[in-house]
């Protein structure tokens, strides 16, 4: 899809003008103002060569860099607005023709033929004014499924009366039995007959009789046997000297 020539020149021309203007600004700026801008930008902290005073070489580098950056930004913005598919770009003739001839399907180049153009598909507007809806001659009653269920339940229950519908009470804590009086019979029913258990209850096992026996007490110490005494330090030293002498003699 070709771009329209009326908007193709806007992006490069605008970028070139912005670059030339930025370069001229750096070239024609006074020396004191240029050095003040460079110092406030913090560039000398990163690049020591950019610290004032600035010569003609630094001024030329700033002019080229600023002009290139301004040209790139302006060219990109104008291309997004006026370029191919942009917001303000001119639409191709094929899209304009498709918009004028609404409803025509898009055909492939192999299927399209100049002698047999594609026909517009049929729409509801081509059929004319719709006919009015048919008016029923007689109202037909359709049997409801709930009526069939109720009638079937009446036949199966052998003529038992249905419960009377009652309004919702003000007290919602009312038991549900109040809505169905037949739920509480006037005469109490016959109690349920007890059923014998399947397994007989286990007989209580008799505990074996245990013969009571007196507790066995340890024999009391007799008076003839004196209690053992702990050896004294003198006896231990005497025993140590004896064992040492025996080793020396051996």
CNS distance restraints for C-alpha pairs under 8 A (distance, minus, plus):
assign (resid   1 and name CA) (resid  92 and name CA) 7.83 0.50 0.50
assign (resid   2 and name CA) (resid  92 and name CA) 7.76 0.50 0.50
assign (resid   3 and name CA) (resid   7 and name CA) 7.83 0.50 0.50
assign (resid   3 and name CA) (resid   8 and name CA) 6.62 0.50 0.50
assign (resid   3 and name CA) (resid  83 and name CA) 7.57 0.50 0.50
assign (resid   3 and name CA) (resid  84 and name CA) 5.87 0.50 0.50
assign (resid   3 and name CA) (resid  90 and name CA) 7.93 0.50 0.50
assign (resid   3 and name CA) (resid  92 and name CA) 7.64 0.50 0.50
assign (resid   4 and name CA) (resid   8 and name CA) 6.27 0.50 0.50
assign (resid   4 and name CA) (resid  89 and name CA) 7.88 0.50 0.50
assign (resid   4 and name CA) (resid  90 and name CA) 6.19 0.50 0.50
assign (resid   4 and name CA) (resid  91 and name CA) 7.70 0.50 0.50
assign (resid   4 and name CA) (resid  92 and name CA) 7.21 0.50 0.50
assign (resid   5 and name CA) (resid   9 and name CA) 7.18 0.50 0.50
assign (resid   6 and name CA) (resid  90 and name CA) 7.77 0.50 0.50
assign (resid   7 and name CA) (resid  11 and name CA) 8.00 0.50 0.50
assign (resid   7 and name CA) (resid  82 and name CA) 5.95 0.50 0.50
assign (resid   7 and name CA) (resid  83 and name CA) 6.97 0.50 0.50
assign (resid   7 and name CA) (resid  89 and name CA) 6.64 0.50 0.50
assign (resid   7 and name CA) (resid  90 and name CA) 7.14 0.50 0.50
assign (resid   8 and name CA) (resid  82 and name CA) 7.37 0.50 0.50
assign (resid   8 and name CA) (resid  83 and name CA) 6.47 0.50 0.50
assign (resid   9 and name CA) (resid  13 and name CA) 5.97 0.50 0.50
assign (resid  10 and name CA) (resid  14 and name CA) 5.92 0.50 0.50
assign (resid  10 and name CA) (resid  78 and name CA) 6.85 0.50 0.50
assign (resid  10 and name CA) (resid  79 and name CA) 7.77 0.50 0.50
assign (resid  10 and name CA) (resid  82 and name CA) 7.07 0.50 0.50
assign (resid  11 and name CA) (resid  15 and name CA) 6.17 0.50 0.50
assign (resid  11 and name CA) (resid  74 and name CA) 7.61 0.50 0.50
assign (resid  11 and name CA) (resid  75 and name CA) 4.94 0.50 0.50
assign (resid  11 and name CA) (resid  76 and name CA) 7.31 0.50 0.50
assign (resid  11 and name CA) (resid  77 and name CA) 7.81 0.50 0.50
assign (resid  11 and name CA) (resid  78 and name CA) 4.77 0.50 0.50
assign (resid  11 and name CA) (resid  79 and name CA) 5.09 0.50 0.50
assign (resid  11 and name CA) (resid  82 and name CA) 7.16 0.50 0.50
assign (resid  11 and name CA) (resid  83 and name CA) 7.31 0.50 0.50
assign (resid  12 and name CA) (resid  16 and name CA) 6.10 0.50 0.50
assign (resid  12 and name CA) (resid  75 and name CA) 5.86 0.50 0.50
assign (resid  13 and name CA) (resid  17 and name CA) 6.22 0.50 0.50
assign (resid  13 and name CA) (resid  75 and name CA) 7.99 0.50 0.50
assign (resid  14 and name CA) (resid  18 and name CA) 6.15 0.50 0.50
assign (resid  14 and name CA) (resid  71 and name CA) 7.69 0.50 0.50
assign (resid  14 and name CA) (resid  74 and name CA) 6.52 0.50 0.50
assign (resid  14 and name CA) (resid  75 and name CA) 6.23 0.50 0.50
assign (resid  14 and name CA) (resid  78 and name CA) 7.31 0.50 0.50
assign (resid  15 and name CA) (resid  19 and name CA) 6.18 0.50 0.50
assign (resid  15 and name CA) (resid  70 and name CA) 7.28 0.50 0.50
assign (resid  15 and name CA) (resid  71 and name CA) 4.16 0.50 0.50
assign (resid  15 and name CA) (resid  72 and name CA) 6.38 0.50 0.50
assign (resid  15 and name CA) (resid  73 and name CA) 7.50 0.50 0.50
assign (resid  15 and name CA) (resid  74 and name CA) 5.05 0.50 0.50
assign (resid  15 and name CA) (resid  75 and name CA) 4.32 0.50 0.50
assign (resid  16 and name CA) (resid  20 and name CA) 6.21 0.50 0.50
assign (resid  16 and name CA) (resid  71 and name CA) 5.75 0.50 0.50
assign (resid  16 and name CA) (resid  75 and name CA) 7.92 0.50 0.50
assign (resid  17 and name CA) (resid  21 and name CA) 6.10 0.50 0.50
assign (resid  17 and name CA) (resid  71 and name CA) 7.42 0.50 0.50
assign (resid  18 and name CA) (resid  22 and name CA) 6.19 0.50 0.50
assign (resid  18 and name CA) (resid  67 and name CA) 7.11 0.50 0.50
assign (resid  18 and name CA) (resid  70 and name CA) 5.77 0.50 0.50
assign (resid  18 and name CA) (resid  71 and name CA) 5.26 0.50 0.50
assign (resid  18 and name CA) (resid  74 and name CA) 6.73 0.50 0.50
assign (resid  19 and name CA) (resid  23 and name CA) 6.17 0.50 0.50
assign (resid  19 and name CA) (resid  66 and name CA) 7.39 0.50 0.50
assign (resid  19 and name CA) (resid  67 and name CA) 3.91 0.50 0.50
assign (resid  19 and name CA) (resid  68 and name CA) 5.70 0.50 0.50
assign (resid  19 and name CA) (resid  69 and name CA) 7.35 0.50 0.50
assign (resid  19 and name CA) (resid  70 and name CA) 5.28 0.50 0.50
assign (resid  19 and name CA) (resid  71 and name CA) 4.35 0.50 0.50
assign (resid  20 and name CA) (resid  24 and name CA) 6.06 0.50 0.50
assign (resid  20 and name CA) (resid  67 and name CA) 6.08 0.50 0.50
assign (resid  21 and name CA) (resid  25 and name CA) 6.14 0.50 0.50
assign (resid  21 and name CA) (resid  67 and name CA) 7.21 0.50 0.50
assign (resid  22 and name CA) (resid  26 and name CA) 6.57 0.50 0.50
assign (resid  22 and name CA) (resid  63 and name CA) 6.91 0.50 0.50
assign (resid  22 and name CA) (resid  66 and name CA) 5.89 0.50 0.50
assign (resid  22 and name CA) (resid  67 and name CA) 4.74 0.50 0.50
assign (resid  22 and name CA) (resid  70 and name CA) 6.64 0.50 0.50
assign (resid  23 and name CA) (resid  27 and name CA) 6.27 0.50 0.50
assign (resid  23 and name CA) (resid  62 and name CA) 7.80 0.50 0.50
assign (resid  23 and name CA) (resid  63 and name CA) 4.25 0.50 0.50
assign (resid  23 and name CA) (resid  64 and name CA) 6.16 0.50 0.50
assign (resid  23 and name CA) (resid  66 and name CA) 6.27 0.50 0.50
assign (resid  23 and name CA) (resid  67 and name CA) 4.70 0.50 0.50
assign (resid  24 and name CA) (resid  28 and name CA) 5.92 0.50 0.50
assign (resid  24 and name CA) (resid  63 and name CA) 7.11 0.50 0.50
assign (resid  25 and name CA) (resid  29 and name CA) 5.88 0.50 0.50
assign (resid  25 and name CA) (resid  63 and name CA) 7.64 0.50 0.50
assign (resid  26 and name CA) (resid  34 and name CA) 7.53 0.50 0.50
assign (resid  26 and name CA) (resid  59 and name CA) 6.72 0.50 0.50
assign (resid  26 and name CA) (resid  60 and name CA) 7.98 0.50 0.50
assign (resid  26 and name CA) (resid  62 and name CA) 6.66 0.50 0.50
assign (resid  26 and name CA) (resid  63 and name CA) 5.14 0.50 0.50
assign (resid  26 and name CA) (resid  66 and name CA) 7.87 0.50 0.50
assign (resid  27 and name CA) (resid  59 and name CA) 6.51 0.50 0.50
assign (resid  27 and name CA) (resid  60 and name CA) 7.15 0.50 0.50
assign (resid  27 and name CA) (resid  63 and name CA) 6.32 0.50 0.50
assign (resid  29 and name CA) (resid  33 and name CA) 6.82 0.50 0.50
assign (resid  29 and name CA) (resid  34 and name CA) 6.27 0.50 0.50
assign (resid  30 and name CA) (resid  34 and name CA) 6.16 0.50 0.50
assign (resid  31 and name CA) (resid  35 and name CA) 6.18 0.50 0.50
assign (resid  31 and name CA) (resid  54 and name CA) 7.86 0.50 0.50
assign (resid  32 and name CA) (resid  36 and name CA) 6.12 0.50 0.50
assign (resid  33 and name CA) (resid  37 and name CA) 6.21 0.50 0.50
assign (resid  34 and name CA) (resid  38 and name CA) 6.24 0.50 0.50
assign (resid  35 and name CA) (resid  39 and name CA) 6.04 0.50 0.50
assign (resid  35 and name CA) (resid  52 and name CA) 5.86 0.50 0.50
assign (resid  35 and name CA) (resid  53 and name CA) 6.83 0.50 0.50
assign (resid  35 and name CA) (resid  54 and name CA) 6.77 0.50 0.50
assign (resid  36 and name CA) (resid  40 and name CA) 6.17 0.50 0.50
assign (resid  37 and name CA) (resid  41 and name CA) 6.13 0.50 0.50
assign (resid  38 and name CA) (resid  42 and name CA) 6.89 0.50 0.50
assign (resid  38 and name CA) (resid  43 and name CA) 6.31 0.50 0.50
assign (resid  38 and name CA) (resid  44 and name CA) 7.44 0.50 0.50
assign (resid  38 and name CA) (resid  50 and name CA) 7.67 0.50 0.50
assign (resid  38 and name CA) (resid  51 and name CA) 7.73 0.50 0.50
assign (resid  38 and name CA) (resid  52 and name CA) 7.92 0.50 0.50
assign (resid  39 and name CA) (resid  43 and name CA) 6.71 0.50 0.50
assign (resid  39 and name CA) (resid  44 and name CA) 6.54 0.50 0.50
assign (resid  39 and name CA) (resid  51 and name CA) 7.08 0.50 0.50
assign (resid  39 and name CA) (resid  52 and name CA) 7.39 0.50 0.50
assign (resid  42 and name CA) (resid  46 and name CA) 7.25 0.50 0.50
assign (resid  43 and name CA) (resid  47 and name CA) 6.05 0.50 0.50
assign (resid  43 and name CA) (resid  50 and name CA) 6.58 0.50 0.50
assign (resid  43 and name CA) (resid  51 and name CA) 7.63 0.50 0.50
assign (resid  44 and name CA) (resid  48 and name CA) 5.16 0.50 0.50
assign (resid  44 and name CA) (resid  49 and name CA) 7.03 0.50 0.50
assign (resid  44 and name CA) (resid  50 and name CA) 5.05 0.50 0.50
assign (resid  44 and name CA) (resid  51 and name CA) 4.65 0.50 0.50
assign (resid  47 and name CA) (resid  51 and name CA) 7.53 0.50 0.50
assign (resid  50 and name CA) (resid  54 and name CA) 7.10 0.50 0.50
assign (resid  50 and name CA) (resid  58 and name CA) 7.20 0.50 0.50
assign (resid  54 and name CA) (resid  58 and name CA) 5.80 0.50 0.50
assign (resid  54 and name CA) (resid  59 and name CA) 6.97 0.50 0.50
assign (resid  55 and name CA) (resid  59 and name CA) 6.37 0.50 0.50
assign (resid  56 and name CA) (resid  60 and name CA) 6.15 0.50 0.50
assign (resid  57 and name CA) (resid  61 and name CA) 6.25 0.50 0.50
assign (resid  58 and name CA) (resid  62 and name CA) 6.17 0.50 0.50
assign (resid  59 and name CA) (resid  63 and name CA) 6.16 0.50 0.50
assign (resid  60 and name CA) (resid  64 and name CA) 6.19 0.50 0.50
assign (resid  61 and name CA) (resid  65 and name CA) 6.06 0.50 0.50
assign (resid  62 and name CA) (resid  66 and name CA) 5.83 0.50 0.50
assign (resid  63 and name CA) (resid  67 and name CA) 5.85 0.50 0.50
assign (resid  64 and name CA) (resid  68 and name CA) 6.01 0.50 0.50
assign (resid  65 and name CA) (resid  69 and name CA) 6.15 0.50 0.50
assign (resid  66 and name CA) (resid  70 and name CA) 6.08 0.50 0.50
assign (resid  67 and name CA) (resid  71 and name CA) 6.05 0.50 0.50
assign (resid  68 and name CA) (resid  72 and name CA) 6.16 0.50 0.50
assign (resid  69 and name CA) (resid  73 and name CA) 6.28 0.50 0.50
assign (resid  70 and name CA) (resid  74 and name CA) 6.12 0.50 0.50
assign (resid  71 and name CA) (resid  75 and name CA) 5.88 0.50 0.50
assign (resid  72 and name CA) (resid  76 and name CA) 6.11 0.50 0.50
assign (resid  73 and name CA) (resid  77 and name CA) 6.29 0.50 0.50
assign (resid  74 and name CA) (resid  78 and name CA) 6.14 0.50 0.50
assign (resid  75 and name CA) (resid  79 and name CA) 6.01 0.50 0.50
assign (resid  76 and name CA) (resid  80 and name CA) 6.27 0.50 0.50
assign (resid  77 and name CA) (resid  81 and name CA) 6.45 0.50 0.50
assign (resid  78 and name CA) (resid  82 and name CA) 5.80 0.50 0.50
assign (resid  78 and name CA) (resid  83 and name CA) 7.17 0.50 0.50
assign (resid  79 and name CA) (resid  83 and name CA) 4.38 0.50 0.50
assign (resid  79 and name CA) (resid  84 and name CA) 7.70 0.50 0.50
assign (resid  79 and name CA) (resid  86 and name CA) 7.24 0.50 0.50
assign (resid  80 and name CA) (resid  84 and name CA) 7.92 0.50 0.50
assign (resid  80 and name CA) (resid  85 and name CA) 7.97 0.50 0.50
assign (resid  80 and name CA) (resid  86 and name CA) 5.25 0.50 0.50
assign (resid  80 and name CA) (resid  87 and name CA) 7.22 0.50 0.50
assign (resid  81 and name CA) (resid  86 and name CA) 4.69 0.50 0.50
assign (resid  81 and name CA) (resid  87 and name CA) 4.98 0.50 0.50
assign (resid  81 and name CA) (resid  88 and name CA) 5.57 0.50 0.50
assign (resid  81 and name CA) (resid  89 and name CA) 6.82 0.50 0.50
assign (resid  82 and name CA) (resid  86 and name CA) 5.15 0.50 0.50
assign (resid  82 and name CA) (resid  87 and name CA) 6.49 0.50 0.50
assign (resid  82 and name CA) (resid  88 and name CA) 5.15 0.50 0.50
assign (resid  82 and name CA) (resid  89 and name CA) 4.51 0.50 0.50
assign (resid  82 and name CA) (resid  90 and name CA) 7.86 0.50 0.50
assign (resid  83 and name CA) (resid  89 and name CA) 5.88 0.50 0.50
assign (resid  84 and name CA) (resid  89 and name CA) 6.43 0.50 0.50
assign (resid  85 and name CA) (resid  89 and name CA) 6.26 0.50 0.50
assign (resid  91 and name CA) (resid  95 and name CA) 6.58 0.50 0.50
assign (resid  91 and name CA) (resid  96 and name CA) 6.86 0.50 0.50
assign (resid  92 and name CA) (resid  96 and name CA) 6.54 0.50 0.50
assign (resid  93 and name CA) (resid  97 and name CA) 6.13 0.50 0.50
assign (resid  94 and name CA) (resid  98 and name CA) 6.16 0.50 0.50
assign (resid  95 and name CA) (resid  99 and name CA) 6.19 0.50 0.50
assign (resid  96 and name CA) (resid 100 and name CA) 6.31 0.50 0.50
assign (resid  97 and name CA) (resid 101 and name CA) 6.15 0.50 0.50
assign (resid  98 and name CA) (resid 102 and name CA) 6.32 0.50 0.50
assign (resid  98 and name CA) (resid 104 and name CA) 7.17 0.50 0.50
assign (resid 103 and name CA) (resid 120 and name CA) 6.02 0.50 0.50
assign (resid 103 and name CA) (resid 121 and name CA) 6.94 0.50 0.50
assign (resid 104 and name CA) (resid 118 and name CA) 7.38 0.50 0.50
assign (resid 104 and name CA) (resid 119 and name CA) 7.01 0.50 0.50
assign (resid 104 and name CA) (resid 120 and name CA) 4.94 0.50 0.50
assign (resid 104 and name CA) (resid 121 and name CA) 7.06 0.50 0.50
assign (resid 105 and name CA) (resid 118 and name CA) 7.80 0.50 0.50
assign (resid 105 and name CA) (resid 120 and name CA) 7.18 0.50 0.50
assign (resid 105 and name CA) (resid 121 and name CA) 7.88 0.50 0.50
assign (resid 107 and name CA) (resid 111 and name CA) 6.30 0.50 0.50
assign (resid 107 and name CA) (resid 112 and name CA) 6.03 0.50 0.50
assign (resid 107 and name CA) (resid 118 and name CA) 7.97 0.50 0.50
assign (resid 108 and name CA) (resid 112 and name CA) 6.14 0.50 0.50
assign (resid 112 and name CA) (resid 116 and name CA) 7.69 0.50 0.50
assign (resid 112 and name CA) (resid 117 and name CA) 6.79 0.50 0.50
assign (resid 112 and name CA) (resid 118 and name CA) 7.29 0.50 0.50
assign (resid 113 and name CA) (resid 117 and name CA) 6.04 0.50 0.50
assign (resid 122 and name CA) (resid 126 and name CA) 6.59 0.50 0.50
assign (resid 123 and name CA) (resid 127 and name CA) 7.47 0.50 0.50
assign (resid 124 and name CA) (resid 128 and name CA) 7.49 0.50 0.50
assign (resid 125 and name CA) (resid 129 and name CA) 7.75 0.50 0.50
assign (resid 143 and name CA) (resid 147 and name CA) 7.23 0.50 0.50
assign (resid 143 and name CA) (resid 148 and name CA) 7.79 0.50 0.50
assign (resid 144 and name CA) (resid 148 and name CA) 6.78 0.50 0.50
assign (resid 145 and name CA) (resid 149 and name CA) 6.30 0.50 0.50
assign (resid 146 and name CA) (resid 150 and name CA) 6.19 0.50 0.50
assign (resid 147 and name CA) (resid 151 and name CA) 6.09 0.50 0.50
assign (resid 148 and name CA) (resid 152 and name CA) 6.02 0.50 0.50
assign (resid 149 and name CA) (resid 153 and name CA) 6.14 0.50 0.50
assign (resid 150 and name CA) (resid 154 and name CA) 6.19 0.50 0.50
assign (resid 151 and name CA) (resid 155 and name CA) 6.33 0.50 0.50
assign (resid 152 and name CA) (resid 156 and name CA) 6.24 0.50 0.50
assign (resid 153 and name CA) (resid 157 and name CA) 6.02 0.50 0.50
assign (resid 154 and name CA) (resid 158 and name CA) 6.42 0.50 0.50
assign (resid 154 and name CA) (resid 159 and name CA) 5.71 0.50 0.50
assign (resid 154 and name CA) (resid 160 and name CA) 6.70 0.50 0.50
assign (resid 154 and name CA) (resid 161 and name CA) 7.93 0.50 0.50
assign (resid 155 and name CA) (resid 159 and name CA) 6.49 0.50 0.50
assign (resid 163 and name CA) (resid 180 and name CA) 6.66 0.50 0.50
assign (resid 166 and name CA) (resid 179 and name CA) 6.85 0.50 0.50
assign (resid 169 and name CA) (resid 174 and name CA) 7.69 0.50 0.50
assign (resid 174 and name CA) (resid 178 and name CA) 7.33 0.50 0.50
assign (resid 176 and name CA) (resid 180 and name CA) 7.24 0.50 0.50
assign (resid 177 and name CA) (resid 181 and name CA) 6.47 0.50 0.50
assign (resid 177 and name CA) (resid 183 and name CA) 6.01 0.50 0.50
assign (resid 177 and name CA) (resid 184 and name CA) 7.06 0.50 0.50
assign (resid 181 and name CA) (resid 185 and name CA) 7.98 0.50 0.50
assign (resid 185 and name CA) (resid 189 and name CA) 7.91 0.50 0.50
assign (resid 221 and name CA) (resid 225 and name CA) 7.42 0.50 0.50
assign (resid 231 and name CA) (resid 235 and name CA) 6.42 0.50 0.50
assign (resid 231 and name CA) (resid 236 and name CA) 6.96 0.50 0.50
assign (resid 232 and name CA) (resid 236 and name CA) 6.47 0.50 0.50
assign (resid 233 and name CA) (resid 237 and name CA) 6.22 0.50 0.50
assign (resid 234 and name CA) (resid 238 and name CA) 6.13 0.50 0.50
assign (resid 235 and name CA) (resid 239 and name CA) 6.15 0.50 0.50
assign (resid 236 and name CA) (resid 240 and name CA) 6.23 0.50 0.50
assign (resid 237 and name CA) (resid 241 and name CA) 6.27 0.50 0.50
assign (resid 238 and name CA) (resid 242 and name CA) 6.33 0.50 0.50
assign (resid 239 and name CA) (resid 243 and name CA) 6.35 0.50 0.50
assign (resid 240 and name CA) (resid 244 and name CA) 6.26 0.50 0.50
assign (resid 241 and name CA) (resid 245 and name CA) 6.23 0.50 0.50
assign (resid 242 and name CA) (resid 246 and name CA) 6.29 0.50 0.50
assign (resid 243 and name CA) (resid 247 and name CA) 6.43 0.50 0.50
assign (resid 244 and name CA) (resid 248 and name CA) 6.37 0.50 0.50
assign (resid 245 and name CA) (resid 249 and name CA) 6.16 0.50 0.50
assign (resid 246 and name CA) (resid 250 and name CA) 6.17 0.50 0.50
